[in-house]
Amino acid sequence: MDDDRFEYQVLVNGEEQYSLWPTFKEIPNGWKQVGPIGSRAECLAYVEEVWTDITPLSVRKRMAEANAVRNTKAD
């Protein structure tokens, strides 16, 4: 639903993934509103600014843990 006639909001989930969501629709479970409420372009600009790593949070954590283990073994 990419219609500029509607007002949008920015949502984020527990994996730190973002979505543009029409304000007239109920926010789905597991998501919360963050950032601006406004035009699609305004919301998209916010997402492009803050969502710099699209890797899900759980994957980033596993990668950090693996790097920590690797660095410990290298010492």
C-alpha positions in Angstrom: 0.0 0.0 0.0 2.3 2.8 -1.3 -0.4 5.5 -1.6 0.6 9.1 -0.9 -3.0 9.9 0.0 -2.5 8.1 3.3 -0.6 9.2 6.4 2.1 6.7 7.4 4.0 5.9 10.6 7.3 4.1 11.1 7.3 0.8 12.9 10.2 -1.2 14.3 10.1 -4.8 15.5 12.3 -6.7 18.1 14.8 -7.5 15.3 15.3 -3.8 14.7 13.7 -4.1 11.2 11.7 -1.1 10.1 8.4 -0.8 8.2 6.2 2.0 6.9 2.6 1.4 8.0 -0.6 3.3 7.3 -1.9 5.0 10.4 -5.5 3.8 9.8 -4.3 0.2 10.2 -3.8 -1.4 13.6 -0.1 -1.9 14.5 0.7 -5.6 14.3 1.8 -7.6 17.3 5.6 -7.4 17.8 5.9 -4.0 16.3 5.9 -0.5 17.8 5.7 3.0 16.4 8.9 5.0 16.3 10.0 8.1 14.4 7.7 10.4 12.4 4.1 10.1 11.4 3.5 11.8 8.1 3.8 11.3 4.4 5.4 8.2 3.0 8.4 10.3 1.8 8.9 11.7 5.3 8.7 8.3 6.9 11.0 6.7 4.3 13.6 9.4 4.8 13.7 8.6 8.5 14.1 4.9 7.9 16.9 5.5 5.4 18.7 7.6 8.0 18.4 5.3 11.0 18.3 1.8 9.4 22.0 1.6 8.5 22.4 -2.1 9.0 19.6 -4.3 7.7 21.0 -7.4 9.4 18.5 -8.6 12.0 19.5 -7.9 15.6 19.7 -11.7 16.5 22.1 -12.3 13.6 24.3 -9.3 14.6 24.4 -10.6 18.2 25.5 -14.1 17.0 28.1 -12.6 14.8 29.5 -10.5 17.7 29.6 -13.6 19.9 31.4 -15.6 17.3 33.9 -12.8 16.8 34.5 -12.6 20.6 35.1 -16.4 20.8 37.4 -16.2 17.8 39.4 -13.3 19.3 39.6 -15.2 22.7 41.1 -18.3 20.9 43.6 -16.1 19.0 45.1 -14.8 22.3 
